[in-house]
Each structure stands twice: as structure tokens, then as C-alpha cells.
């Protein structure tokens, strides 16, 4: 038998407007899925989301960037340059 390991990271984010949660974001990143991570997004306050589209979308973009950074780290660890 050979030991197999898998690194997992859960990332959760919230787009907040005036102290209220407007968007919930979550991603579960593993060494197996790095580069193909599914990001879950839920609008928790539709009215505030529509009134603050630009701010919410910036937060969503920042979350995607954070996911990519974690994926890049995991890929580099799993496949070090030779």
C-alpha cells in the first residue's frame, strides 16, 4: 500500500454593504480539483445586490482572485518544477 494525501482548503467570503451580507461565496479547493474549483455564490439580499452591483461584483472578482491564488499554490506544491 502507498499513502495518498489530499490537501483541502475551504474559502468563504461575504460581500457586505452597510454591515449587511449581500452575497455569500464559498469554494472548496483540493489538490485534485485545483484549477477546476467550483465556486458557490448566493445572493442573500436581492434588493441591496441590485442597488450595489458594482461593489458586489468587485467583491466577487476579488474572491475569484483569492481562489486562483490558492489553486496556484496547490498546483505548485503538487507539481514542483523539475
Rosetta blueprint (number, residue, H / E / L):
1 X L
2 X L
3 X L
4 X L
5 X L
6 X L
7 X L
8 X E
9 X E
10 X E
11 X E
12 X E
13 X E
14 X E
15 X E
16 X E
17 X E
18 X L
19 X L
20 X E
21 X E
22 X E
23 X E
24 X E
25 X E
26 X E
27 X E
28 X E
29 X E
30 X E
31 X L
32 X L
33 X L
34 X L
35 X L
36 X L
37 X L
38 X L
39 X E
40 X E
41 X E
42 X E
43 X E
44 X L
45 X L
46 X H
47 X H
48 X H
49 X H
50 X H
51 X H
52 X L
53 X H
54 X H
55 X H
56 X H
57 X H
58 X H
59 X H
60 X H
61 X H
62 X H
63 X H
64 X H
65 X H
66 X H
67 X H
68 X H
69 X H
70 X H
71 X H
72 X H
73 X H
74 X H
75 X H
76 X H
77 X H
78 X H
79 X L
80 X L
81 X L
82 X L
